[in-house]
Amino acid sequence: MTIMEMLGQSGALSLLGMGIVFSFLIILVITITQVGKLIGVLGLGKDAAAAKTGSPAPAGNNEQVTAAISAAVNEYRKS
C-alpha cells in the first residue's frame, strides 16, 4: 500500500466520519424542533400553562435572586 493510497483512504474515512456526525446533528435538530412543537401543542410548557389560566407564571423569588446576585457582584468588585 503506497502513501497516496493511505492518504486517499484516510481522506475518505474522514469525510465519511464528518458526514455521519453532520447527519446525526441534523436529525437531532429536527427531533428537538418537533418535540418543542409537541410540547407547545400539548400545553406542557410553563408559558402555555400561564396562558391557559390567564395569569402569569409564578415569579418565585426573582427579586430576591436579583438582590443576591447584585450583592455578590458588588462584593466581588470590592476585592
N, CA, C and O atoms as a printed pandas DataFrame, in Angstrom:
     atom_number atom_name residue_name chain_id  residue_number  x_coord  y_coord  z_coord
0              1         N          MET        A               1    0.865   -1.174    0.000
1              2        CA          MET        A               1    0.000    0.000    0.000
2              3         C          MET        A               1    0.909    1.234    0.000
3              4         O          MET        A               1    1.802    1.359    0.838
4              5         N          THR        A               2    0.671    2.130   -0.939
5              6        CA          THR        A               2    1.528    3.309   -1.047
6              7         C          THR        A               2    1.000    4.426   -0.163
7              8         O          THR        A               2   -0.106    4.363    0.373
8              9         N          ILE        A               3    1.825    5.443   -0.033
9             10        CA          ILE        A               3    1.443    6.607    0.778
10            11         C          ILE        A               3    0.204    7.274    0.183
11            12         O          ILE        A               3   -0.688    7.682    0.927
12            13         N          MET        A               4    0.135    7.390   -1.112
13            14        CA          MET        A               4   -1.013    8.042   -1.748
14            15         C          MET        A               4   -2.308    7.257   -1.514
15            16         O          MET        A               4   -3.367    7.853   -1.317
16            17         N          GLU        A               5   -2.228    5.944   -1.534
17            18        CA          GLU        A               5   -3.415    5.140   -1.259
18            19         C          GLU        A               5   -3.862    5.313    0.189
19            20         O          GLU        A               5   -5.055    5.423    0.471
20            21         N          MET        A               6   -2.894    5.337    1.100
21            22        CA          MET        A               6   -3.234    5.519    2.513
22            23         C          MET        A               6   -3.819    6.903    2.756
23            24         O          MET        A               6   -4.754    7.042    3.545
24            25         N          LEU        A               7   -3.284    7.939    2.087
25            26        CA          LEU        A               7   -3.843    9.288    2.224
26            27         C          LEU        A               7   -5.254    9.349    1.652
27            28         O          LEU        A               7   -6.128   10.012    2.210
28            29         N          GLY        A               8   -5.471    8.659    0.546
29            30        CA          GLY        A               8   -6.808    8.619   -0.052
30            31         C          GLY        A               8   -7.812    7.940    0.860
31            32         O          GLY        A               8   -8.935    8.418    1.017
32            33         N          GLN        A               9   -7.413    6.825    1.463
33            34        CA          GLN        A               9   -8.303    6.121    2.382
34            35         C          GLN        A               9   -8.569    6.945    3.637
35            36         O          GLN        A               9   -9.695    6.977    4.134
36            37         N          SER        A              10   -7.542    7.609    4.147
37            38        CA          SER        A              10   -7.747    8.421    5.353
38            39         C          SER        A              10   -8.640    9.617    5.054
39            40         O          SER        A              10   -9.447   10.008    5.897
40            41         N          GLY        A              11   -8.509   10.203    3.872
41            42        CA          GLY        A              11   -9.386   11.307    3.487
42            43         C          GLY        A              11  -10.830   10.852    3.350
43            44         O          GLY        A              11  -11.752   11.534    3.799
44            45         N          ALA        A              12  -11.018    9.695    2.727
45            46        CA          ALA        A              12  -12.376    9.162    2.569
46            47         C          ALA        A              12  -12.988    8.829    3.927
47            48         O          ALA        A              12  -14.169    9.085    4.158
48            49         N          LEU        A              13  -12.190    8.262    4.817
49            50        CA          LEU        A              13  -12.679    7.933    6.146
50            51         C          LEU        A              13  -13.023    9.194    6.933
51            52         O          LEU        A              13  -14.012    9.223    7.666
52            53         N          SER        A              14  -12.210   10.227    6.780
53            54        CA          SER        A              14  -12.503   11.497    7.461
54            55         C          SER        A              14  -13.802   12.099    6.955
55            56         O          SER        A              14  -14.630   12.553    7.745
56            57         N          LEU        A              15  -13.981   12.103    5.642
57            58        CA          LEU        A              15  -15.216   12.645    5.072
58            59         C          LEU        A              15  -16.422   11.824    5.493
59            60         O          LEU        A              15  -17.484   12.383    5.766
60            61         N          LEU        A              16  -16.278   10.507    5.550
61            62        CA          LEU        A              16  -17.373    9.646    5.991
62            63         C          LEU        A              16  -17.740    9.949    7.444
63            64         O          LEU        A              16  -18.917   10.059    7.786
64            65         N          GLY        A              17  -16.725   10.081    8.289
65            66        CA          GLY        A              17  -16.980   10.393    9.695
66            67         C          GLY        A              17  -17.661   11.735    9.873
67            68         O          GLY        A              17  -18.604   11.859   10.655
68            69         N          MET        A              18  -17.186   12.744    9.149
69            70        CA          MET        A              18  -17.809   14.072    9.252
70            71         C          MET        A              18  -19.236   14.048    8.716
71            72         O          MET        A              18  -20.114   14.731    9.242
72            73         N          GLY        A              19  -19.464   13.259    7.665
73            74        CA          GLY        A              19  -20.816   13.139    7.121
74            75         C          GLY        A              19  -21.771   12.482    8.106
75            76         O          GLY        A              19  -22.925   12.893    8.232
76            77         N          ILE        A              20  -21.288   11.466    8.799
77            78        CA          ILE        A              20  -22.134   10.781    9.787
78            79         C          ILE        A              20  -22.460   11.728   10.937
79            80         O          ILE        A              20  -23.609   11.795   11.375
80            81         N          VAL        A              21  -21.465   12.459   11.427
81            82        CA          VAL        A              21  -21.703   13.403   12.529
82            83         C          VAL        A              21  -22.660   14.499   12.082
83            84         O          VAL        A              21  -23.574   14.857   12.824
84            85         N          PHE        A              22  -22.465   15.034   10.889
85            86        CA          PHE        A              22  -23.346   16.080   10.378
86            87         C          PHE        A              22  -24.776   15.564   10.249
87            88         O          PHE        A              22  -25.723   16.264   10.608
88            89         N          SER        A              23  -24.937   14.344    9.740
89            90        CA          SER        A              23  -26.273   13.763    9.609
90            91         C          SER        A              23  -26.930   13.597   10.968
91            92         O          SER        A              23  -28.116   13.887   11.126
92            93         N          PHE        A              24  -26.161   13.127   11.959
93            94        CA          PHE        A              24  -26.707   12.966   13.300
94            95         C          PHE        A              24  -27.146   14.312   13.863
95            96         O          PHE        A              24  -28.205   14.407   14.483
96            97         N          LEU        A              25  -26.348   15.351   13.655
97            98        CA          LEU        A              25  -26.716   16.671   14.173
98            99         C          LEU        A              25  -27.975   17.203   13.496
99           100         O          LEU        A              25  -28.805   17.828   14.156
100          101         N          ILE        A              26  -28.133   16.973   12.213
101          102        CA          ILE        A              26  -29.348   17.398   11.511
102          103         C          ILE        A              26  -30.561   16.664   12.084
103          104         O          ILE        A              26  -31.600   17.273   12.338
104          105         N          ILE        A              27  -30.421   15.350   12.284
105          106        CA          ILE        A              27  -31.526   14.573   12.867
106          107         C          ILE        A              27  -31.846   15.075   14.267
107          108         O          ILE        A              27  -33.015   15.159   14.644
108          109         N          LEU        A              28  -30.819   15.407   15.041
109          110        CA          LEU        A              28  -31.015   15.910   16.398
110          111         C          LEU        A              28  -31.768   17.238   16.397
111          112         O          LEU        A              28  -32.673   17.435   17.208
112          113         N          VAL        A              29  -31.408   18.140   15.503
113          114        CA          VAL        A              29  -32.091   19.439   15.417
114          115         C          VAL        A              29  -33.550   19.243   15.029
115          116         O          VAL        A              29  -34.436   19.872   15.609
116          117         N          ILE        A              30  -33.803   18.390   14.068
117          118        CA          ILE        A              30  -35.182   18.135   13.632
118          119         C          ILE        A              30  -35.993   17.529   14.778
119          120         O          ILE        A              30  -37.138   17.918   15.006
120          121         N          THR        A              31  -35.397   16.580   15.495
121          122        CA          THR        A              31  -36.100   15.939   16.612
122          123         C          THR        A              31  -36.424   16.931   17.712
123          124         O          THR        A              31  -37.539   16.939   18.233
124          125         N          ILE        A              32  -35.459   17.766   18.070
125          126        CA          ILE        A              32  -35.682   18.755   19.129
126          127         C          ILE        A              32  -36.756   19.754   18.711
127          128         O          ILE        A              32  -37.587   20.149   19.528
128          129         N          THR        A              33  -36.743   20.158   17.460
129          130        CA          THR        A              33  -37.761   21.082   16.968
130          131         C          THR        A              33  -39.150   20.450   17.054
131          132         O          THR        A              33  -40.104   21.094   17.489
132          133         N          GLN        A              34  -39.258   19.197   16.641
133          134        CA          GLN        A              34  -40.554   18.515   16.677
134          135         C          GLN        A              34  -41.044   18.314   18.110
135          136         O          GLN        A              34  -42.234   18.467   18.384
136          137         N          VAL        A              35  -40.141   17.973   19.018
137          138        CA          VAL        A              35  -40.534   17.799   20.418
138          139         C          VAL        A              35  -40.976   19.136   21.007
139          140         O          VAL        A              35  -41.927   19.186   21.787
140          141         N          GLY        A              36  -40.295   20.209   20.642
141          142        CA          GLY        A              36  -40.708   21.536   21.108
142          143         C          GLY        A              36  -42.103   21.891   20.629
143          144         O          GLY        A              36  -42.907   22.436   21.386
144          145         N          LYS        A              37  -42.388   21.585   19.384
145          146        CA          LYS        A              37  -43.732   21.838   18.861
146          147         C          LYS        A              37  -44.771   20.976   19.564
147          148         O          LYS        A              37  -45.873   21.436   19.862
148          149         N          LEU        A              38  -44.414   19.727   19.825
149          150        CA          LEU        A              38  -45.328   18.820   20.513
150          151         C          LEU        A              38  -45.628   19.312   21.924
151          152         O          LEU        A              38  -46.771   19.249   22.375
152          153         N          ILE        A              39  -44.622   19.794   22.611
153          154        CA          ILE        A              39  -44.830   20.332   23.964
154          155         C          ILE        A              39  -45.737   21.556   23.900
155          156         O          ILE        A              39  -46.595   21.739   24.765
156          157         N          GLY        A              40  -45.555   22.387   22.890
157          158        CA          GLY        A              40  -46.420   23.553   22.738
158          159         C          GLY        A              40  -47.857   23.169   22.455
159          160         O          GLY        A              40  -48.787   23.777   22.985
160          161         N          VAL        A              41  -48.037   22.156   21.616
161          162        CA          VAL        A              41  -49.390   21.718   21.276
162          163         C          VAL        A              41  -50.081   21.090   22.484
163          164         O          VAL        A              41  -51.263   21.335   22.728
164          165         N          LEU        A              42  -49.351   20.291   23.225
165          166        CA          LEU        A              42  -49.933   19.628   24.387
166          167         C          LEU        A              42  -50.065   20.560   25.587
167          168         O          LEU        A              42  -50.752   20.230   26.554
168          169         N          GLY        A              43  -49.423   21.706   25.534
169          170        CA          GLY        A              43  -49.531   22.676   26.619
170          171         C          GLY        A              43  -48.764   22.278   27.858
171          172         O          GLY        A              43  -49.204   22.554   28.974
172          173         N          LEU        A              44  -47.624   21.633   27.682
173          174        CA          LEU        A              44  -46.840   21.186   28.823
174          175         C          LEU        A              44  -45.795   22.212   29.270
175          176         O          LEU        A              44  -45.115   22.001   30.274
176          177         N          GLY        A              45  -45.663   23.304   28.544
177          178        CA          GLY        A              45  -44.680   24.316   28.901
178          179         C          GLY        A              45  -45.206   25.257   29.968
179          180         O          GLY        A              45  -46.414   25.337   30.193
180          181         N          LYS        A              46  -44.306   25.967   30.624
181          182        CA          LYS        A              46  -44.712   26.902   31.675
182          183         C          LYS        A              46  -45.527   28.051   31.099
183          184         O          LYS        A              46  -46.525   28.469   31.686
184          185         N          ASP        A              47  -45.097   28.560   29.945
185          186        CA          ASP        A              47  -45.809   29.685   29.339
186          187         C          ASP        A              47  -47.201   29.275   28.883
187          188         O          ASP        A              47  -48.142   30.063   28.970
188          189         N          ALA        A              48  -47.335   28.056   28.401
189          190        CA          ALA        A              48  -48.640   27.587   27.950
190          191         C          ALA        A              48  -49.596   27.465   29.131
191          192         O          ALA        A              48  -50.782   27.771   29.003
192          193         N          ALA        A              49  -49.093   27.025   30.270
193          194        CA          ALA        A              49  -49.941   26.902   31.458
194          195         C          ALA        A              49  -50.390   28.285   31.927
195          196         O          ALA        A              49  -51.530   28.454   32.359
196          197         N          ALA        A              50  -49.511   29.261   31.847
197          198        CA          ALA        A              50  -49.872   30.619   32.244
198          199         C          ALA        A              50  -50.891   31.206   31.269
199          200         O          ALA        A              50  -51.785   31.948   31.677
200          201         N          ALA        A              51  -50.761   30.879   29.994
201          202        CA          ALA        A              51  -51.701   31.399   29.001
202          203         C          ALA        A              51  -53.092   30.804   29.205
203          204         O          ALA        A              51  -54.095   31.488   29.001
204          205         N          LYS        A              52  -53.158   29.540   29.604
205          206        CA          LYS        A              52  -54.461   28.905   29.816
206          207         C          LYS        A              52  -55.194   29.517   31.001
207          208         O          LYS        A              52  -56.407   29.717   30.941
208          209         N          THR        A              53  -54.473   29.815   32.076
209          210        CA          THR        A              53  -55.113   30.343   33.269
210          211         C          THR        A              53  -55.333   31.841   33.184
211          212         O          THR        A              53  -56.142   32.393   33.929
212          213         N          GLY        A              54  -54.625   32.503   32.287
213          214        CA          GLY        A              54  -54.775   33.945   32.149
214          215         C          GLY        A              54  -53.931   34.729   33.137
215          216         O          GLY        A              54  -53.943   35.959   33.123
216          217         N          SER        A              55  -53.206   34.038   33.987
217          218        CA          SER        A              55  -52.325   34.731   34.925
218          219         C          SER        A              55  -50.881   34.394   34.589
219          220         O          SER        A              55  -50.596   33.325   34.049
220          221         N          PRO        A              56  -49.985   35.291   34.905
221          222        CA          PRO        A              56  -48.588   34.999   34.591
222          223         C          PRO        A              56  -48.056   33.861   35.461
223          224         O          PRO        A              56  -48.603   33.562   36.522
224          225         N          ALA        A              57  -46.998   33.246   34.995
225          226        CA          ALA        A              57  -46.377   32.170   35.763
226          227         C          ALA        A              57  -45.861   32.742   37.075
227          228         O          ALA        A              57  -45.455   33.903   37.127
228          229         N          PRO        A              58  -45.871   31.948   38.126
229          230        CA          PRO        A              58  -45.402   32.462   39.411
230          231         C          PRO        A              58  -43.972   32.976   39.302
231          232         O          PRO        A              58  -43.091   32.323   38.743
232          233         N          ALA        A              59  -43.774   34.172   39.859
233          234        CA          ALA        A              59  -42.480   34.822   39.732
234          235         C          ALA        A              59  -41.446   34.198   40.641
235          236         O          ALA        A              59  -40.249   34.316   40.378
236          237         N          GLY        A              60  -41.867   33.542   41.695
237          238        CA          GLY        A              60  -40.901   32.943   42.604
238          239         C          GLY        A              60  -40.175   34.017   43.391
239          240         O          GLY        A              60  -40.792   34.962   43.882
240          241         N          ASN        A              61  -38.902   33.874   43.506
241          242        CA          ASN        A              61  -38.087   34.822   44.262
242          243         C          ASN        A              61  -37.181   35.610   43.327
243          244         O          ASN        A              61  -36.005   35.806   43.637
244          245         N          ASN        A              62  -37.693   36.061   42.206
245          246        CA          ASN        A              62  -36.864   36.776   41.240
246          247         C          ASN        A              62  -36.227   38.014   41.846
247          248         O          ASN        A              62  -35.059   38.298   41.581
248          249         N          GLU        A              63  -36.969   38.751   42.653
249          250        CA          GLU        A              63  -36.416   39.957   43.252
250          251         C          GLU        A              63  -35.329   39.605   44.257
251          252         O          GLU        A              63  -34.311   40.291   44.344
252          253         N          GLN        A              64  -35.545   38.545   45.007
253          254        CA          GLN        A              64  -34.538   38.128   45.976
254          255         C          GLN        A              64  -33.293   37.596   45.277
255          256         O          GLN        A              64  -32.172   37.848   45.719
256          257         N          VAL        A              65  -33.488   36.873   44.203
257          258        CA          VAL        A              65  -32.347   36.354   43.450
258          259         C          VAL        A              65  -31.547   37.503   42.847
259          260         O          VAL        A              65  -30.317   37.499   42.892
260          261         N          THR        A              66  -32.239   38.475   42.289
261          262        CA          THR        A              66  -31.562   39.635   41.715
262          263         C          THR        A              66  -30.780   40.382   42.778
263          264         O          THR        A              66  -29.653   40.811   42.528
264          265         N          ALA        A              67  -31.353   40.545   43.950
265          266        CA          ALA        A              67  -30.655   41.229   45.035
266          267         C          ALA        A              67  -29.428   40.435   45.474
267          268         O          ALA        A              67  -28.377   41.019   45.738
268          269         N          ALA        A              68  -29.550   39.126   45.553
269          270        CA          ALA        A              68  -28.414   38.300   45.960
270          271         C          ALA        A              68  -27.292   38.350   44.937
271          272         O          ALA        A              68  -26.118   38.420   45.302
272          273         N          ILE        A              69  -27.644   38.316   43.666
273          274        CA          ILE        A              69  -26.628   38.387   42.612
274          275         C          ILE        A              69  -25.948   39.747   42.625
275          276         O          ILE        A              69  -24.727   39.832   42.491
276          277         N          SER        A              70  -26.728   40.810   42.786
277          278        CA          SER        A              70  -26.158   42.157   42.844
278          279         C          SER        A              70  -25.200   42.295   44.020
279          280         O          SER        A              70  -24.131   42.890   43.887
280          281         N          ALA        A              71  -25.577   41.750   45.163
281          282        CA          ALA        A              71  -24.712   41.818   46.330
282          283         C          ALA        A              71  -23.426   41.035   46.096
283          284         O          ALA        A              71  -22.351   41.484   46.492
284          285         N          ALA        A              72  -23.522   39.875   45.462
285          286        CA          ALA        A              72  -22.343   39.066   45.186
286          287         C          ALA        A              72  -21.401   39.777   44.210
287          288         O          ALA        A              72  -20.181   39.733   44.371
288          289         N          VAL        A              73  -21.973   40.429   43.204
289          290        CA          VAL        A              73  -21.135   41.152   42.241
290          291         C          VAL        A              73  -20.449   42.331   42.911
291          292         O          VAL        A              73  -19.276   42.596   42.649
292          293         N          ASN        A              74  -21.175   43.047   43.782
293          294        CA          ASN        A              74  -20.565   44.167   44.483
294          295         C          ASN        A              74  -19.432   43.700   45.392
295          296         O          ASN        A              74  -18.394   44.357   45.468
296          297         N          GLU        A              75  -19.615   42.586   46.077
297          298        CA          GLU        A              75  -18.564   42.045   46.941
298          299         C          GLU        A              75  -17.347   41.630   46.111
299          300         O          GLU        A              75  -16.205   41.833   46.524
300          301         N          TYR        A              76  -17.603   41.048   44.938
301          302        CA          TYR        A              76  -16.517   40.625   44.079
302          303         C          TYR        A              76  -15.711   41.823   43.579
303          304         O          TYR        A              76  -14.483   41.769   43.510
304          305         N          ARG        A              77  -16.405   42.894   43.235
305          306        CA          ARG        A              77  -15.728   44.097   42.730
306          307         C          ARG        A              77  -14.928   44.798   43.805
307          308         O          ARG        A              77  -13.940   45.463   43.494
308          309         N          LYS        A              78  -15.325   44.669   45.064
309          310        CA          LYS        A              78  -14.599   45.303   46.165
310          311         C          LYS        A              78  -13.236   44.661   46.376
311          312         O          LYS        A              78  -12.272   45.342   46.724
312          313         N          SER        A              79  -13.155   43.351   46.165
313          314        CA          SER        A              79  -11.887   42.660   46.425
314          315         C          SER        A              79  -10.986   42.632   45.213
315          316         O          SER        A              79   -9.885   42.086   45.274
